[in-house]
């Protein structure tokens, strides 16, 4: 699976040090994986949830953080949309939240 937004993952690793190791592990695993469909993904990531717009929610560092990724199984591409604490996740609409245009400027 090609993670299109590696720079975004690196940004989150730097800005969320408590989740850094878990994000690195997720990135390394997903980059090497080939998933034909959601069932293949769920076989590895049983706690992953799917919402509309082909978005998958991953629990990172137990359930302390959430990662929203848009996945195109046919193209084997994963696009990171959003990352944050579980508390922050509860305040957003995971199906419709937009990718931060420039998470590197805050």
N, C-alpha and C positions, 0 to 999 in steps of 0.2 A: 504494500500500500504506500503510495507516494503522499507524504504529508507536505502539502503545498506551502504551508505557512510556517516553516521551521523557524524563521526569525521571530514570529509571534510566540512560539513555544519558548525560545531563548529569553525573550522579554519576560514572560511569566515566571520562568525559572529564576531569573535575577530579582524580580519584584515580589515573589512569594517564596522566600527561603524555606519555610516549613514544608512546602510542597515540592521543593526542587528535586529531591531524589525520586519521588513518586512520578513526577512529570517526565524526568529523564527515562525512567523505566518504561513508562507508557509509550513514549516516543520511540525508544529502541525496539520494543515489541511490535508496535503497530507498523513501523517502517519495514519490518521483515515479513509481515504477515500477508497472506493472500486470502481474501474473503470473497466468495462468490455472491453471498447474500447475507441478510441479517441473521439467518440461522447459523451460518458459519461463524459470524462474529460473536453471537451469543454463546456458542460452544466454548469460546475462550474467555469472553467477558460476560459472564452470566448475569451480572448486575447492571449491564448497560441497558438503557431504555431508548426507545425510538419515539420521536415526536414527528409532527408533520414536516414537510420540506426535506425529507431524508436526513434529518438531524438525529444524531445519537448523543445521548448524555452518558458520560463516563464518570464514575465515582473515583476520585483521586485521593490517595492517602486515607484509606478507609472510606469514610463518608464525609470527611472534613471539607473537601473541595469538589467542585463540579466542573467538568469540561464539556462544552458543547461543540460538536464537530459535524459538519455536513459531509456525508460520504456518498460517493458515486461508485458503486460496486463494479459497474461495467468498465469504468475508466481506471479503477483501482486508485482512486484519489480521495484524500481526506483534507478538508479545509477547516482549520480551527476558526471558530466563530467567537467563542467567549470562554473565559475562565474566571472563577472566583470562589469565594467561600460558600459553604452550604447556605449560610444565612443570607448572603447576597443573592444567591440563586433563587431563593424563595420569593424574592421581590421582582423577578423579571418574568417575561413571557418567553420561554425557551424556544417556542416555535417561530417567533417573529423578531427576536432581538437581532439587530444588525451587527455585523462585524465592526469593531472599532476601526475607523478609517486610518488612524495613525496612533496605535497604542504607545509609540515611542516618544510622543510629545505629551506630557501631562503637566 
